[in-house]
Amino acid sequence: MGPNNSCYKSGIFRLKIDFSQDYPFKPPSVKFITRIYHPNIDDDGSICVNLLKTDVWKPATTISHVLEAIADLLENPNPDDALVASIAEVYNTNRAKFTKTAKEYVKKYASS
């Protein structure tokens, strides 16, 4: 579910989580299956969130921590570490347009 304090709040998002043989010593691979308009999530569903970076990951990190970090990213995009520069540009320069487009994606791709 999209976080209540975000433009994704009415959306239902599917994620794919793959655990390698090295888990929990290496982070799982997490991707959005549901399309989303976000500067830190690309068209393939790849997510740019610090917690999932190999040099940041700790074996004690739980999947609930990962999901919380993703929910936080939906509430607070990080345009300085964007995967999609064009969306980061819109986020930084025209927040109303960003919010409108994100809500349109939710309605089109993430509605129940």
Salt bridges, closest charged atoms under 4 A:
ASP18 OD2 - LYS16 NZ 3.73
ASP81 OD2 - LYS53 NZ 2.88
GLU104 OE2 - LYS100 NZ 2.90
